[in-house]
Amino acid sequence: MKTKKTNAMRQLDKAKIKYDMRTFDVDA
């Protein structure tokens, strides 16, 4: 359970970073 949670959180963080980068690229 713990590892599964961390894995999901990691994937979420990755997606969030990708989204932030995309928005930054659009703004720039």
C-alpha positions as CSV (number, residue, x, y, z in Angstrom):
1,M,0.0,0.0,0.0
2,K,2.7,2.4,1.0
3,T,4.8,1.8,-2.1
4,K,1.7,2.0,-4.3
5,K,0.8,5.4,-2.7
6,T,4.3,6.7,-3.3
7,N,4.3,5.5,-6.8
8,A,1.0,7.3,-7.6
9,M,2.2,10.4,-5.9
10,R,5.4,10.3,-7.9
11,Q,3.4,9.9,-11.1
12,L,1.2,12.8,-10.1
13,D,4.2,15.0,-9.4
14,K,5.6,14.1,-12.8
15,A,2.3,15.0,-14.5
16,K,2.2,18.3,-12.5
17,I,5.7,19.2,-13.6
18,K,4.9,18.4,-17.2
19,Y,1.8,20.6,-17.0
20,D,3.7,23.4,-15.4
21,M,6.4,23.2,-18.1
22,R,3.8,23.2,-20.8
23,T,2.1,26.3,-19.4
24,F,5.4,28.0,-18.9
25,D,6.3,27.3,-22.6
26,V,3.0,28.7,-23.7
27,D,3.5,31.8,-21.6
28,A,7.0,32.2,-22.9
